[in-house]
Amino acid sequence: MSLVVRSGELEARLAADEREVRAAQELRYRVFFEEQGAIADPRTRQRRLDVDHFDAYADHLVVIDRSRSTLLRPAVVGCYRLLRESVALPTVGFYTQAEYDLGPLLLRTAETRARGEILELGRSCVDARYRTGAVMQLMWRAIARYLDEHRVSVMIGCASLPGTDVAAVAAQIRWLHEHHLAPLHLRPVALASRRVAHEPFAAESFDPHAAFRALPPLVKGYLRLGAMIGEGAVLDEIFNTIDVCIVLPTDRISAHYRRHFAAQVGERTATEVA
């Protein structure tokens, strides 16, 4: 099955070589560090690349603007990092495990495991000039094909709420827990050493409608697909975020959104990055 998805001059596919992976890491640096205020160590700042040890084991989904690309410098305008259970667990594990205990998910029964593996999605970003929805649409159409090709049954990942002020996002965390908490057999739990206390901050003047409206568009997009969240939230001071854990069994993705992934690009999507 081909993972290549095109719309005009935009092409979504897995990175073909180190140049395309490096271009994705350059984009991640621009978005996470220059735009969103992540804290770069001296080596990261000097190289202007967002790189970690998970990159070498993951598949890198990229969207390339062919009209701006050259042989030596591909114009990567969107990316996602995809790390499969069968690759991660014997080697580096999942990035998510640094923030959440994935015990229930990893202890699935043999029967459940035979239905498909876990896929971790991470490092999602889009170049500021391309945030019209088309790039995210292309990436999710390619991801849908990837899920089928690798028999993925559950997707996981850390989704970010901006900033490190727990009080500012406490209402959002409370709303997510009240409406989308994963059942125990699928529920990641924030590590005690990383978990933030959020309940007291949202105890008064809680407005559920305002809390939902304040959620980042990408989180709303996951929820519309059928995603649930793990228990607790985690402070990530380096990336200037507070993270929640997304859990999305593929059998919860509705027929409507499966058709949506297969549709022609052109409309704004639920997973658009603001």
N, C-alpha and C positions, 0 to 999 in steps of 0.2 A: 504494500500500500504506500502511495506517495504522500509524504507529509508537506509537499510544496503547495502553498495556497497563494494565489495572486489576485491583485486588484489594481489595474493600471500598472504603474511603475513600482508598486509595493509588492514585495514577495516575502512570505513567511515560510521558514523552514528551519531545520537544524543547522547549526553552524557547520560549515564544511571543512574548516581548517583553523589553525591558530590565529590567523589574521582576523577572522570573523569573531572568534572568542575574545580576542584582545579589544576589538571595536566595541563589543558588548560591555566589557569591563570598563572601557573609557566612558561609555554612556552611563553606566551605573555610578561611576565617580561623579560625573557632572550632576546627575539628578540627586543622588543621596548626600554627597558631601558639599558640593557647591550650592545647590539649590535648597536642600532640605536641612542643612546644618549638621550632618553627621560629623563626628570628630575624627580627623585623620591622624594617624601616627606619622612620624617623619618619613618613613619609607613610602607609605601610601601617598602622602602629599607630594613627594618628589617624583614618583612614577605617574601620578594622576590616574591610577587604576584602582578599581575596587576588586580585590583578589583575596580569596581565602582557600584553604586546603580542600574544600568541597568541590571547587571548580573542576579539578582534574578528574573527578569521578562522575560528573553530571553531564547530561545532554544540555546543550544551550540552544534554546529556541530564539531565533532572531528574525526581525523584520528589516529587510534591506530596501532602501530606496534606490532602485537601479538607475534612476536618472542622475543621481549624484555620486554614484560609486565608480571607482576605478579598480583596476586589477590589484593594485597595491594597497588601496584604502577603501574597503567596503563601507558604505554609509549605513550603519546600523542605527535604526530610529526607534526600535522597541526590542525588548528581550524578556525572557523568562528562563529561570534555571529549573531543570527537571531532573530529579534524582530518584531512581527506582529502588525499592526495597531489596531486590536481589543483588544490586550493586552496592548499596549503602551498608547493609548490616554486616557483611563479611569484611568491610574495609573501614570507612570513616564514620559510619552511622549517619543519622539524619541531623541536619542543622537544628531542627526543632527540638531535638533531645537536650540541647544546651539550655532550654527554657522550660520544657514540659516533660513529665513522665508519660511515656507512650505505652506503658505496660499493658493495658487492656487491648489495645490495637495489635501490639506485637505478639500477644498470647492468643491470637485467634485460633480457633480449632482447625484441624487439618482440612476438614470439609470446607470451611470458610476460606482458608488460605488457597485452596485449589480453585476457587472461583476467580481469583485474581490477586494481584499484589498491590502494595501501597506505593503511591507516587507522591513525593514531596515537591510542591511548587514554591519557588522563592525568587527573590531578587527581581521582581517584576517592575519594569519602568518603561516610560515612553518619553522620547525627546519632546521638550516643551513646544516645539513648532508643529508637532504632529498629533496633538491631543484633541482630535475631532471625533474619535470613536473608531475610525477605520482600522487603526493599528491594533487596538485591543480585539476588535472583531476578527481580524486575520489571525492573531495569535490563538484565540480560542477555537477557531475553526481547525487550526493545525493541532492544537492540544486534543480536540475531540478525536482526530485520527490517531494520534499517539496513544490515547487510552485504549482504543480498539486493537492497535497493533501489538501492544504490550500487555494486554489483558489486565488492565488496572481496575481494581474494585473500589479503592478508597483513595481520595486525595487529601493531603494534609498540608499545612503550612502556617507560618506566623504572619498574621495580617496586622498592620500597624495603625495605631491612632497617633496623630502627630503631637509632638511635644512630650515633655517629661513631667508635666504638672498633673498629678493624679486627680486632684480635685476638678480640673477642667474637663476630664473625660469620664469621671466616675458615673455620671448619669448614663453615658453610652454603654459602659461596662455592665451596669445594672440592667439596662434594657436588654442587652444581649443574653445575659444570664436568665432573665425572666422569660424570654421568648424563644431562645434557640440553643439551650444547653443540651449537649449530646447525651444520649443514654449511657448508663454506666459501662456497658460492654464496649463502647466506642470512645469513652471520654478521656482525653488527655487531662492531666492535672498539673498546674503550674508548680515548678520546683519550689520548695519552701524557701530556699536561699535566694530566689529571684522574684518571688511573688510580691505584688503590692497589695496593701489593704485598701479596699475601695468602698466597702459598704457604708461606713460612717459618713463619707462625703456626700452620698446621694440620699441620705435619710430624710432630708427636708426639701420641700419645694420641688419634688421630682415631677417632671413633665415628660411622660413617655413619648409624646409626639415630637417634642423638641429634641429629645435624645435620639430618636430615630433619624430625624432630619440632619442632625450633626454628624452622623456616621460618614466616614469617607466613602466616596462612590465605589471603590473597589470592594469594600466590605459589603456594601449593599448589593453589589453584583453577585458576590458569592452567596449571599442569603437568598437572592431570587433564584439561584440555581438549585437551592435545596440544602445549602451548607448549614452546619451546626457549629457550636464552639465548645472548646474545652473549659474546664473550671479554672477560674483565676486569670489574672493578667500579670504581665511581666514587664519590668522596667528595662529598657535597652538604652543606657546612657550614651553609648558610642554612636548609635544611629538616631538619637534624639527622638525616640518613640516609646510608646507603651503598646505592647503586643498582646494580641489575643490569638488563640490557636483555632484555626479553621479545620473542620472535619467534613468532608463531602463524599459520602458513598456514591458511586456513579449511578447506582440504581435509583437514586433520588432525583437525578436530573430529569426533568419532565420531557415528554415528547415535544412540547412546544419549544423548549430551548434546544433540543437536539435538531429540530428543523431550523431553528434560528442559526445554529452554527453552520448549517449547510447552505444557508441562504446567501444571496449575493450581497456583497458589502455595499454600504451606502447610507445606512441609517445609524444613528447614535445608539450605542449599546449600553446595557446595564452595567458592564464592567469598565466603562470609560474612566480613565484617570482624570481627576479634576486639574 
